[in-house]
Amino acid sequence: MRYRLTFVIGLALGYVLGTRAGRERYEQLKKSARQFAQNPAVRNAAESAAQQSREVAGKALHSVTERAGDRIPDSVADRVRSLRERSRGGQGDDWGTTNT
């Protein structure tokens, strides 16, 4: 109960402070966030992290399929095959990253 009360108080306090800051401060924060996200260094770092995560996921998938063998359900195996074919076909992913 104490944690719920703390959460509700924090939520109310955040709402009051947020409404006092007003629309101008909101627009200022939004503009700053947009500029940060469009910074080439930030974009390159995000895309590099996405590429590395894809590589690690691929290695983990290979390791799991070797160890699990025939115990993997057919539905999962079919989905993995389709994802592998899609990635080998040169199509992009659905994560919104580019290969720049």
Long-range contacts (C-beta under 8 A, 24 or more apart in sequence): 43-100, 44-100, 46-97, 47-97, 47-98, 47-99, 47-100, 50-95, 50-97, 51-97, 54-93, 58-87
